[in-house]
Amino acid sequence: MGNTDTKLNFRKAVIQLTTKTQPVETNDDSFWDQFWSDSVSTVQDFFTLIPAAEIRALREESPSTLATLCYKAVEKIVRAAEHSCRTQEEQRIALNCVRLLTRILPYIFEDPDWRGFFWSSVPKQSHRNSPEDAEEEKTQPLAYVLLNTLADLLFVPEFTVGATKKGPDQAEDLSSVDSCEYIWESGVGCAISPPHVPQHDLHRAEILKLLLTCCSELIYLPALETPEANPWVTYLTSTDNRHALPMFTSLLNVIFAYDPVGYGVPYNYLMFTDSREPLVEIAAQFLCVCVDQDVTLEGPEEISSNLFVNYLSRVHRDEDLAFLLKGFSRLLNNPLIQTYLPASCKRIQFYQELLVLFWKFCDYNKKFLYFVLKSSDVLDVLVPILYYLNDARTDQSRLGLVHIGVFILLLLSGERNFGVRLNKPFIQRIPVDVPVFTGTHADLLILVFHKMITTGHPKLQPLFDCLLTIIVNVSPYLKSLSMVAANKLLHLLEAFSTPWFLYSNPNHHHLVFFLLEVFNNLIQYQFDGNINLVYACIRKRAVFHQLANLSADHETIHKALEKKGLRKQSAAAVATAATVSPSETETLAPGKDAEPGTLKATLAATPSIKRMTEETTPLPTAPGAVAAGAWSEIEQAGNEETLDFSAIAEKMKPPMRRAPSSNDSVSVSMSATWVPTPEWVVSWKKKLPLQTIMRLLQVLVPQVEKICIDRGLTDETEIIKFLQHGTLVGLLPVPHPILIRKYQPNSGTTTWFRTYLWGVIYLRNMDPPIWYDTDVKMFEIQRV
């Protein structure tokens, strides 16, 4: 009853604040102290008792009162920090002011007239001792004062960290505290693990939530107006923040030392409260935001000015890199843990933030990337990514998760070691609905990609070129594909080479070029181990002959399009373009769709593969070699009279707020402005890299037919044995140079990641709902 009365008193104070016609005096401490009194004790109380409508009304009708409330809250936090939060009352006041600002800040940021408020000078404070002190304080923006104080609070003994000195008289002055001695967890740069105090975790999490809220100002700006640098992040990651190094190290270590399973006691998470998980989640989100910068717009000097990025790029000791990789592996594999007891292990939910961090680590720290790839440990990251891709492929609310998984694999595939590691046999049991196979991790990757293309959500179509680029990049190193994977590759070629599909879009032929390049790489560089693929090519030789003899006259093009009724381009249509043989038929559960009413954040446009990658080749081979990069020539020839390759990505992009047209209108205009011509078909058909495959078929098909007739063979295993003992040495064209398309940093990917990250942060912070129902402009929140 008493608790209800105190909350009622707090509610009355809020009503009094929003209904006063005259501004409240700034020196009326008895009134202002009601907002950080012991009437409320949780952040949920502040969100419940201070409605959004009243904050907006206060902002519009009594701006000076709202400004005073913010000044007073910051002043109270500063005072508590100056006294090192020695008493329980000071700690309570500091936390309540943190909660209050977390509630108010989004409504200040959403109004353009208020955005400069925290960057204005702090007014003269009554507790200052001299005019000089007041003048010095006034020259510093309120944002700097708040950020400096919050950084201090993260390392306050007996409040957010354990004390080295005991007793109330031994409290340390924060200005003299060496925060490097108070790193939260052992790991990178710290060998000693401090005692775990759950209360400290809760206090850290609340302060980090406010810091994250401060950094969210840019989500209230339209995407085109987003500044290159977030001023809040710029200050926090600069030398002006004396706690930058211990902050970075504490965030890093607390994330990657976290073990959600612990000692493995079944259902332990139901018996004990895990105070560490909420801290790890918010720490991962905050670290992602702090290392978010567009490296394409800044030189080395600007890059080094972000100390968090600087520190991240300089992690180099093997034990530190092993600690990080082990942490990534442990946390990303958490959803794949299978036990005999249902739901007996704790499941983490912040894997999207982990994937963003993994991308940033590989992008900024090449030593980490090479460390990941130098052993089979990279497969401990690959398998969970493939699990997430497969699981989310039909869920419209998780398309961003699919994108980031594909982007990471594209980055890894640019390195030779990744392709080599894929040859390790796959013996793990994971909940992925792909056909049963006996093979390698490369087989798993191909089967998951096939599943995404044929049964994924239609809006995944902009990723088809990325998926095939990944397979192209690793194909020269794949020693042995299973029969199942080989058949799936042939099925994709059969689907993509269907005339109606090729003629329905100016860029669909690129997919055929990618697949032909895969076959060429496997035949030229890994023929001996890929007899399954050779046999599959022989079985499906009609597909290659159809491509070689593709008609290019007006009548054939018209009939092909008319036959399919100009059906919509979609992944489902691709799946039905070719029939699947009985041996390939699958009776497996589809991916999970989103629950009705699920919230999702829209994404920025997917960058085209040409913007995301650069082509690298070894020394040129002798004249007459098949050009592995022929598709780029086709693109140049095709673009002279057709749309840009990024048009597919634009067409499939979810509608953004205030967009003038919908997906359908873009699709209609695209169909209306482009018609396939015989000249266009000839321009790319003559460059199809079919020489190697056609030569292979020319040599082997007669041999196989002869042995089948002579020996009466009907069993494919006998035919495969025959092919294993054959050779094509001297019969195939000169091996083409291996062409690898490596990821290169670009502004399009940076914008995509920033939009995706803040969409994840928005949706993951619903308790309390920090940004819910505010006027966000960076992306749009939609219900599935």
C-alpha positions in Angstrom: 0.0 0.0 0.0 2.8 2.4 0.9 4.5 1.7 -2.4 1.3 2.6 -4.2 1.1 5.9 -2.3 4.6 6.9 -3.1 4.0 6.2 -6.8 0.8 8.3 -6.6 2.8 11.1 -5.1 5.3 10.9 -8.0 2.4 10.9 -10.5 0.9 14.0 -8.9 4.3 15.7 -9.2 4.3 14.9 -12.9 0.8 16.2 -13.4 1.7 19.4 -11.4 4.7 19.9 -13.7 2.8 19.6 -16.9 -0.2 21.6 -15.9 1.5 24.6 -14.3 0.8 27.7 -16.3 3.8 29.5 -14.9 7.4 28.1 -15.0 8.5 26.6 -11.8 11.3 28.5 -10.0 14.7 26.9 -10.5 15.5 27.2 -6.8 12.4 25.5 -5.6 14.3 22.3 -4.6 11.4 20.8 -2.7 9.5 20.6 -6.0 12.3 19.4 -8.2 13.5 16.8 -5.7 10.2 14.9 -6.1 11.4 13.6 -9.5 14.4 11.7 -8.1 13.0 10.9 -4.7 12.5 7.3 -3.4 8.9 7.4 -4.6 10.0 5.3 -7.6 12.6 2.6 -7.7 12.7 1.2 -11.3 13.0 2.5 -14.8 9.7 0.9 -15.6 8.1 3.2 -13.1 9.4 6.3 -15.0 8.0 5.0 -18.3 4.6 4.2 -16.8 4.2 7.3 -14.7 5.4 9.8 -17.3 3.3 9.3 -20.5 4.7 10.3 -23.9 1.9 12.8 -24.5 2.7 14.7 -21.3 6.4 15.0 -22.2 5.5 16.4 -25.7 3.0 18.8 -24.1 5.7 20.0 -21.7 8.1 20.4 -24.6 5.6 22.5 -26.6 3.8 24.5 -23.9 6.5 25.0 -21.2 9.9 24.5 -22.8 11.7 26.4 -20.0 10.3 24.0 -17.5 11.5 21.0 -19.5 14.9 22.6 -19.9 15.1 23.2 -16.1 14.2 19.6 -15.4 17.0 18.4 -17.6 19.5 20.8 -16.1 18.5 19.8 -12.6 18.8 16.1 -13.4 22.3 16.5 -14.9 23.3 18.7 -11.9 22.2 16.0 -9.5 24.2 13.3 -11.4 27.2 15.6 -11.3 26.9 16.2 -7.6 26.5 12.4 -6.9 29.7 11.7 -8.9 31.6 14.5 -7.2 30.8 12.8 -3.9 31.7 9.3 -5.4 28.2 8.1 -4.6 29.2 7.4 -1.1 25.7 6.9 0.4 22.8 4.9 -0.6 20.8 8.1 -1.1 23.3 9.5 -3.5 23.3 6.3 -5.5 19.5 6.3 -5.6 19.3 9.9 -6.7 21.9 9.3 -9.4 20.0 6.2 -10.8 16.7 8.0 -10.7 18.1 10.9 -12.7 19.6 8.5 -15.2 16.2 6.8 -15.6 14.4 10.2 -15.9 16.8 11.3 -18.7 16.5 8.0 -20.4 12.7 8.6 -20.5 12.9 12.2 -21.7 15.8 12.4 -24.2 14.0 10.7 -27.2 11.3 13.3 -27.1 13.9 16.1 -27.1 15.7 14.5 -30.1 12.6 14.1 -32.2 11.9 17.9 -32.2 14.3 19.7 -34.6 14.0 22.9 -32.5 15.4 21.0 -29.5 18.3 19.2 -31.1 20.8 21.9 -30.1 19.7 21.9 -26.5 22.4 19.6 -25.1 25.0 21.3 -27.2 24.3 24.7 -25.5 26.3 25.9 -22.6 25.4 24.9 -19.1 23.8 27.8 -17.2 25.4 29.1 -14.0 24.9 26.6 -11.2 24.0 27.8 -7.7 26.5 25.5 -6.0 29.6 27.0 -7.8 32.0 28.7 -5.4 33.2 31.5 -7.6 32.3 33.4 -10.8 35.4 31.9 -12.5 34.1 28.4 -11.8 30.7 29.3 -13.2 32.3 30.8 -16.3 34.5 27.7 -16.9 31.4 25.5 -16.5 29.4 27.6 -18.8 31.8 27.2 -21.7 31.2 23.4 -21.7 28.1 22.0 -23.6 25.6 20.2 -21.4 26.3 17.0 -23.5 29.9 17.0 -22.5 29.1 17.4 -18.9 26.6 14.6 -19.0 28.9 12.2 -21.0 31.9 12.9 -18.7 29.8 12.3 -15.6 28.2 9.1 -16.9 31.7 7.8 -17.9 32.8 8.5 -14.3 29.8 6.7 -12.9 30.8 3.5 -14.7 33.9 3.2 -12.5 32.6 4.3 -9.1 33.8 1.9 -6.3 30.9 0.3 -4.4 28.5 1.5 -7.0 29.5 0.0 -10.4 32.8 -1.6 -9.5 34.2 -3.4 -6.5 36.2 -1.2 -4.0 39.9 -1.6 -3.3 39.5 0.4 -0.2 37.0 -0.5 2.5 34.8 1.7 4.8 32.9 4.9 4.2 35.9 7.1 5.0 38.0 5.4 2.4 35.9 6.3 -0.6 38.1 7.4 -3.5 37.8 10.7 -5.2 36.7 10.0 -8.7 39.0 12.6 -10.2 42.0 10.6 -8.9 40.7 7.1 -9.7 42.6 5.2 -12.2 39.7 3.5 -14.0 42.1 1.0 -15.7 42.4 -0.7 -12.3 38.6 -1.3 -12.3 38.0 -3.1 -15.6 34.8 -5.1 -15.2 36.0 -8.5 -16.4 39.2 -10.3 -17.3 40.1 -10.8 -20.9 41.8 -8.4 -23.3 44.3 -6.3 -21.4 43.2 -7.6 -18.0 44.2 -10.8 -16.4 42.4 -10.5 -13.1 38.7 -11.3 -12.9 37.0 -9.1 -10.2 34.3 -10.5 -7.9 30.9 -10.6 -9.6 28.4 -8.3 -7.8 24.9 -8.5 -9.4 23.9 -5.0 -8.1 26.9 -3.5 -10.0 25.7 -5.2 -13.2 22.3 -3.6 -12.8 23.8 -0.1 -12.2 26.1 -0.4 -15.2 23.3 -1.5 -17.5 21.1 1.5 -16.5 24.0 3.9 -17.2 24.8 2.3 -20.5 21.1 2.5 -21.5 21.3 6.3 -21.0 24.5 6.5 -22.9 22.9 4.5 -25.8 19.9 6.8 -25.6 22.2 9.8 -25.9 23.8 8.3 -29.0 20.4 7.7 -30.7 19.9 11.3 -31.7 20.7 10.5 -35.4 17.8 8.1 -35.8 15.5 11.2 -35.7 17.2 12.5 -38.8 16.2 11.4 -42.3 18.7 8.9 -43.8 19.9 11.5 -46.3 20.6 14.0 -43.5 22.5 11.6 -41.2 25.8 13.2 -40.4 29.0 11.4 -41.2 29.9 11.3 -37.5 27.6 11.0 -34.5 28.7 13.9 -32.1 27.8 12.0 -29.0 29.9 9.0 -30.1 32.7 11.3 -31.4 33.1 12.8 -27.9 32.8 9.5 -26.0 35.5 7.8 -28.2 37.9 10.8 -28.2 40.8 11.7 -25.9 38.4 14.0 -24.0 37.0 10.9 -22.4 39.6 9.9 -19.9 37.9 6.5 -19.4 37.9 5.6 -23.1 40.4 2.7 -22.8 38.8 1.0 -19.7 35.4 1.6 -21.1 36.3 -0.2 -24.3 38.1 -3.0 -22.5 35.3 -3.5 -20.0 32.6 -3.7 -22.7 34.7 -6.1 -24.8 35.6 -8.4 -21.9 32.1 -8.5 -20.3 30.6 -9.5 -23.7 33.1 -12.2 -24.7 33.6 -13.7 -21.2 29.9 -14.3 -20.8 28.8 -17.9 -20.7 25.0 -18.3 -20.7 25.2 -22.0 -20.0 27.6 -21.8 -17.1 28.2 -25.2 -15.5 25.5 -26.8 -17.6 23.0 -27.4 -14.8 19.6 -28.0 -16.6 17.1 -25.2 -16.2 19.6 -23.2 -14.1 18.3 -20.0 -15.7 14.8 -20.7 -14.3 16.2 -21.2 -10.8 18.6 -18.3 -10.6 18.4 -14.7 -12.0 21.1 -13.9 -14.5 22.1 -10.4 -13.8 24.9 -10.5 -16.3 22.8 -11.1 -19.5 21.0 -7.7 -19.5 24.4 -6.0 -19.1 26.0 -8.1 -21.9 23.1 -7.2 -24.3 23.2 -3.5 -23.7 27.1 -3.6 -23.7 27.0 -5.3 -27.2 24.6 -2.7 -28.5 26.6 0.2 -27.1 29.9 -1.1 -28.4 28.4 -1.6 -31.9 27.3 2.0 -31.9 30.7 3.3 -30.7 32.6 1.5 -33.5 30.2 2.5 -36.2 31.9 4.8 -38.7 32.2 5.2 -42.5 35.8 4.3 -43.3 35.3 5.3 -46.9 34.8 8.9 -46.0 37.7 9.3 -43.6 41.4 9.0 -43.9 43.8 7.4 -41.4 43.9 10.4 -39.2 40.1 10.5 -38.7 40.0 6.7 -38.2 42.5 6.9 -35.4 40.6 9.7 -33.7 37.9 7.2 -32.7 39.8 5.5 -29.9 37.4 2.5 -29.8 38.1 1.7 -33.5 41.8 2.4 -32.8 41.9 0.0 -29.9 39.9 -2.6 -31.8 42.2 -2.5 -34.8 45.3 -2.9 -32.6 44.3 -6.1 -30.7 47.0 -8.4 -31.9 48.2 -10.9 -29.2 47.2 -14.5 -30.0 45.7 -15.0 -26.5 43.5 -11.9 -26.9 42.4 -12.9 -30.4 41.7 -16.5 -29.2 39.6 -15.0 -26.3 37.5 -13.0 -28.8 37.0 -15.9 -31.3 36.1 -18.3 -28.5 33.6 -15.8 -27.2 32.0 -15.3 -30.6 31.9 -19.1 -31.1 30.4 -19.8 -27.7 27.6 -17.2 -28.0 26.7 -17.7 -31.7 26.4 -21.4 -31.2 24.2 -21.1 -28.2 20.9 -21.5 -30.1 22.3 -24.7 -31.7 22.8 -26.5 -28.3 20.6 -29.6 -28.2 19.9 -31.6 -25.1 17.7 -34.5 -24.1 15.7 -32.2 -21.8 13.6 -29.6 -23.8 14.5 -26.0 -23.2 16.9 -26.9 -20.4 19.6 -24.5 -21.7 19.4 -20.7 -21.7 19.0 -19.2 -25.1 20.5 -15.8 -25.8 18.7 -13.3 -28.0 21.4 -10.8 -28.9 23.0 -12.8 -31.8 22.3 -10.0 -34.3 24.4 -7.6 -32.3 27.1 -10.3 -32.2 27.1 -10.6 -35.9 27.4 -6.8 -36.3 30.4 -6.9 -34.0 32.0 -9.8 -35.9 31.6 -7.8 -39.1 33.3 -4.8 -37.5 36.1 -6.9 -36.0 36.9 -8.5 -39.4 36.6 -5.2 -41.2 38.7 -3.1 -38.9 41.3 -5.7 -37.6 42.8 -7.8 -40.4 44.9 -9.7 -37.8 41.7 -10.9 -36.3 40.4 -11.9 -39.7 43.5 -13.9 -40.5 43.5 -15.5 -37.0 39.9 -16.6 -37.6 40.8 -18.1 -41.0 44.1 -19.8 -40.0 42.4 -22.8 -38.4 39.2 -24.7 -38.6 37.8 -22.5 -35.8 36.2 -20.4 -38.6 33.7 -23.2 -39.1 32.4 -22.6 -35.5 31.3 -19.2 -36.8 30.1 -20.4 -40.2 27.7 -23.1 -38.9 25.6 -20.8 -36.7 25.5 -18.2 -39.5 24.1 -20.8 -41.9 21.7 -21.9 -39.2 20.4 -18.3 -38.8 20.2 -17.9 -42.6 18.1 -21.0 -43.0 15.9 -20.3 -40.0 15.1 -16.7 -41.0 14.8 -17.1 -44.8 11.0 -16.9 -44.9 10.5 -14.5 -41.9 9.9 -11.0 -43.2 10.8 -9.5 -39.8 14.3 -11.1 -39.9 15.4 -10.2 -43.5 18.1 -8.0 -42.0 19.5 -11.0 -40.1 19.8 -12.8 -43.4 21.5 -9.9 -45.1 24.2 -9.5 -42.4 24.9 -13.2 -42.5 25.4 -13.1 -46.2 27.6 -10.0 -46.0 29.8 -11.7 -43.4 30.2 -14.8 -45.6 31.0 -12.6 -48.6 33.8 -10.9 -46.6 35.2 -14.3 -45.5 34.9 -15.8 -49.0 37.4 -13.3 -50.3 40.2 -15.1 -48.5 41.7 -18.4 -49.8 41.8 -20.0 -46.4 38.0 -19.8 -46.0 37.5 -22.0 -49.1 40.2 -24.4 -47.9 38.6 -24.8 -44.5 35.3 -25.7 -46.1 36.7 -29.1 -47.0 36.5 -30.3 -43.5 33.9 -33.1 -43.1 30.6 -32.0 -41.6 29.6 -34.4 -38.8 27.7 -32.0 -36.5 24.0 -32.4 -35.9 22.2 -29.1 -36.1 18.5 -28.2 -36.5 18.7 -27.2 -40.2 16.0 -28.5 -42.6 18.2 -29.4 -45.5 18.5 -32.9 -47.2 20.5 -35.5 -45.4 24.0 -35.7 -46.9 27.4 -37.0 -46.2 30.0 -34.5 -47.0 31.8 -31.3 -46.0 31.0 -27.8 -44.7 31.0 -26.7 -48.4 28.0 -29.0 -49.0 26.2 -27.5 -46.1 26.8 -24.0 -47.4 25.5 -24.9 -50.9 22.4 -26.7 -49.6 21.5 -23.7 -47.3 22.0 -21.2 -50.1 19.9 -23.4 -52.5 17.2 -23.4 -49.8 17.3 -19.6 -49.5 17.0 -19.1 -53.2 14.2 -21.5 -53.9 12.1 -21.2 -50.7 13.2 -17.9 -49.2 11.2 -14.7 -49.0 10.8 -12.8 -52.3 12.6 -9.8 -50.9 15.8 -11.9 -50.6 16.2 -11.7 -54.4 18.8 -8.8 -54.2 21.0 -11.2 -52.4 21.1 -13.9 -55.1 24.2 -12.4 -56.7 25.9 -12.2 -53.3 25.1 -15.9 -52.6 26.5 -17.0 -55.9 29.5 -14.8 -55.6 30.4 -16.5 -52.3 30.1 -19.9 -54.0 32.3 -18.6 -56.9 34.9 -17.4 -54.5 35.3 -20.7 -52.7 34.8 -23.0 -55.7 38.4 -23.3 -56.8 39.3 -24.8 -53.4 36.4 -27.3 -53.0 38.0 -30.8 -53.3 34.9 -32.9 -53.2 31.2 -32.0 -53.4 28.5 -34.5 -52.4 26.0 -35.7 -55.0 23.3 -33.8 -53.2 25.1 -30.5 -53.4 26.1 -31.1 -57.0 22.5 -31.7 -58.0 21.4 -28.5 -56.2 23.9 -26.4 -58.2 22.6 -28.0 -61.4 19.0 -27.3 -60.3 19.9 -23.6 -59.8 21.4 -23.4 -63.3 18.4 -25.1 -64.7 16.1 -22.6 -63.0 18.1 -19.5 -63.9 18.7 -20.5 -67.5 15.0 -20.9 -68.3 14.2 -18.5 -71.2 11.3 -16.6 -69.5 13.5 -16.0 -66.5 16.5 -14.8 -68.5 14.3 -12.5 -70.6 12.2 -11.0 -67.8 15.0 -8.8 -66.3 18.1 -7.1 -67.7 20.3 -8.6 -65.1 19.2 -12.2 -64.6 21.8 -13.5 -67.0 24.5 -12.5 -64.5 23.3 -15.4 -62.3 24.0 -17.9 -65.1 27.5 -16.4 -65.5 28.2 -16.9 -61.8 27.1 -20.6 -61.9 29.0 -21.3 -65.1 32.1 -19.9 -63.4 31.5 -22.2 -60.4 31.4 -25.2 -62.7 34.5 -24.1 -64.6 36.5 -23.6 -61.4 35.5 -27.0 -60.1 36.3 -28.8 -63.4 39.6 -27.0 -64.1 41.1 -27.0 -60.6 39.4 -29.8 -58.6 38.3 -32.3 -61.3 39.7 -35.4 -59.6 37.6 -35.0 -56.4 34.4 -33.7 -58.0 33.3 -36.7 -60.0 29.8 -36.2 -58.5 29.6 -32.8 -60.1 30.9 -34.2 -63.4 28.3 -36.9 -63.3 25.5 -34.4 -62.5 26.6 -32.3 -65.5 26.4 -35.3 -67.7 22.9 -36.1 -66.5 21.8 -32.5 -67.0 23.7 -31.9 -70.2 20.5 -30.7 -71.9 20.7 -27.6 -69.7 24.1 -26.6 -71.2 23.0 -27.4 -74.7 19.9 -25.3 -74.3 22.1 -22.4 -73.1 24.5 -22.8 -76.0 21.5 -22.9 -78.5 19.4 -20.1 -76.8 17.3 -18.5 -79.5 17.5 -14.7 -79.7 14.9 -13.7 -82.2 11.9 -11.5 -81.4 9.3 -14.3 -81.8 11.1 -16.7 -79.3 11.5 -13.9 -76.8 7.9 -12.9 -77.1 6.7 -16.5 -76.7 8.9 -17.1 -73.7 7.5 -14.1 -71.9 4.0 -14.7 -73.0 4.1 -18.3 -71.8 4.8 -17.3 -68.2 2.4 -14.3 -68.4 5.2 -11.9 -67.3 4.9 -13.3 -63.9 6.4 -11.5 -61.0 10.1 -12.0 -60.4 10.3 -13.8 -57.1 12.2 -16.5 -55.3 9.1 -18.7 -55.5 8.9 -18.3 -59.2 12.6 -19.3 -59.5 11.9 -22.4 -57.5 9.1 -23.5 -60.0 11.1 -22.6 -63.1 12.6 -26.1 -63.2 11.3 -29.4 -62.1 13.2 -31.3 -59.4 14.0 -35.0 -60.0 12.4 -37.5 -57.6 15.8 -38.1 -56.0 15.9 -34.5 -55.0 12.4 -34.2 -53.6 12.3 -33.0 -50.0 9.6 -33.5 -47.5 10.9 -31.1 -44.9 9.4 -28.3 -42.8 9.7 -24.8 -44.3 11.4 -21.9 -42.5 9.3 -20.2 -39.8 7.2 -17.2 -40.9 6.9 -14.1 -38.7 4.1 -14.1 -36.1 1.2 -11.8 -37.1 1.7 -8.3 -35.6 5.5 -8.7 -35.3 7.3 -5.4 -35.5 10.1 -5.0 -38.0 12.3 -2.1 -39.0 12.8 -1.2 -42.7 16.3 -1.6 -44.2 18.3 0.7 -46.4 18.9 -0.4 -50.1 21.1 -3.4 -50.5 24.3 -2.4 -52.3 25.0 -4.0 -55.6 27.7 -6.7 -55.8 29.8 -4.4 -58.0 29.9 -1.7 -55.3 30.6 -4.2 -52.5 33.5 -6.1 -54.2 36.6 -5.6 -56.2 38.0 -8.3 -58.6 41.5 -9.7 -58.0 43.2 -12.1 -60.4 46.6 -13.8 -60.5 49.0 -13.4 -63.4 47.2 -13.7 -66.8 47.3 -17.1 -68.6 48.1 -17.9 -72.2 45.9 -16.5 -75.0 42.8 -18.5 -75.6 42.1 -19.1 -71.9 38.5 -18.9 -70.8 37.8 -15.5 -69.2 36.6 -16.2 -65.7 35.6 -12.6 -65.4 33.5 -12.6 -68.5 30.4 -11.6 -66.6 31.8 -8.1 -66.0 32.2 -7.6 -69.7 28.6 -8.7 -70.1 27.6 -6.2 -67.5 29.3 -3.4 -69.3 27.8 -4.4 -72.6 24.3 -4.8 -71.1 24.3 -1.6 -69.2 24.7 0.4 -72.4 21.0 -0.2 -73.1 19.5 -1.5 -69.8 19.0 -0.5 -66.2 21.7 -0.4 -63.6 22.4 -3.7 -61.6 21.3 -1.9 -58.4 17.8 -1.7 -59.8 16.9 -5.1 -58.5 18.0 -4.1 -55.0 15.9 -0.9 -55.3 12.9 -2.9 -56.5 13.0 -5.3 -53.6 13.7 -2.6 -51.0 10.9 -2.2 -48.4 9.1 1.1 -48.8 10.7 3.8 -46.6 8.8 6.5 -44.8 7.5 9.3 -47.1 8.6 7.2 -50.2 6.7 8.5 -53.3 6.1 5.1 -54.8 5.5 1.5 -53.6 7.2 -1.7 -54.7 4.5 -2.5 -57.2 4.9 0.9 -59.0 8.7 0.4 -59.2 8.1 -3.1 -60.7 5.6 -1.8 -63.2 7.8 1.1 -64.3 10.7 -1.3 -64.7 8.8 -3.7 -66.9 7.4 -0.7 -68.9 10.7 0.9 -69.6 12.7 -2.2 -70.6 12.0 -4.8 -73.3 14.5 -7.6 -74.2 15.9 -7.4 -77.7 17.7 -9.9 -79.9 20.8 -7.6 -79.9 20.8 -7.6 -76.1 20.6 -11.4 -75.9 23.4 -11.8 -78.4 25.6 -9.3 -76.6 25.9 -11.6 -73.5 25.1 -15.0 -75.1 28.3 -15.0 -77.2 30.4 -14.5 -74.0 28.9 -17.4 -72.0 31.9 -19.3 -70.6 30.7 -22.7 -71.9 33.9 -23.9 -73.6 35.2 -26.0 -70.7 31.9 -27.7 -69.9 31.0 -28.3 -73.5 34.4 -29.8 -74.1 34.0 -32.0 -71.0 30.6 -33.2 -72.3 32.0 -33.8 -75.8 34.7 -36.1 -74.4 32.8 -37.9 -71.6 29.2 -38.3 -72.8 30.1 -40.8 -75.6 32.4 -42.8 -73.2 29.6 -43.0 -70.6 27.0 -44.0 -73.2 29.3 -46.6 -74.6 30.2 -48.3 -71.3 26.5 -48.2 -70.3 25.6 -50.1 -73.5 28.6 -52.4 -73.4 28.2 -53.4 -69.8 24.5 -52.9 -69.4 25.1 -50.4 -66.5 22.1 -48.9 -64.8 23.6 -48.1 -61.4 25.1 -44.6 -61.1 27.7 -45.8 -58.6 29.3 -47.9 -61.4 29.3 -44.9 -63.8 31.0 -42.7 -61.1 33.7 -45.4 -60.5 34.3 -45.3 -64.3 34.6 -41.5 -64.3 37.0 -41.6 -61.3 39.5 -43.6 -63.4 39.3 -41.3 -66.4 41.3 -38.2 -67.1 40.9 -35.0 -69.1 44.5 -33.9 -69.1 45.3 -32.1 -72.3 41.7 -32.2 -73.5 40.3 -29.2 -71.7 41.0 -25.6 -72.6 43.9 -23.8 -70.9 42.9 -23.3 -67.2 41.5 -19.8 -66.7 42.8 -17.5 -64.0 41.1 -17.7 -60.6 39.0 -14.6 -60.1 38.2 -13.7 -56.5 35.7 -10.9 -55.7 36.9 -9.5 -52.4 34.7 -7.2 -50.3 35.8 -3.6 -50.3 34.4 -0.9 -47.9 31.8 1.3 -49.4 29.4 3.9 -48.1 26.4 1.9 -49.2 27.3 -1.0 -46.9 28.0 1.4 -44.1 24.6 3.1 -44.4 22.9 -0.4 -44.6 24.7 -1.5 -41.4 23.9 1.7 -39.5 20.2 1.5 -40.4 20.1 -2.2 -39.6 21.9 -1.8 -36.2 19.6 1.0 -35.0 16.5 -1.0 -36.1 17.7 -3.9 -34.0 18.4 -1.7 -31.0 15.0 -0.1 -31.4 13.2 -3.4 -31.4 15.4 -5.1 -28.7 14.7 -2.3 -26.2 11.1 -2.8 -25.4 11.4 -3.2 -21.6 11.4 -0.3 -21.1 10.3 0.9 -24.6 12.9 3.7 -24.9 12.1 4.7 -28.5 8.7 3.1 -29.0 6.2 5.5 -30.6 8.6 8.3 -31.1 9.0 10.0 -34.5 12.0 8.0 -35.9 13.0 9.0 -39.4 16.1 6.8 -40.1 13.8 3.8 -40.7 10.1 2.9 -40.5 8.6 0.5 -38.0 6.0 -1.8 -39.6 3.8 -4.6 -38.5 4.2 -7.9 -40.4 
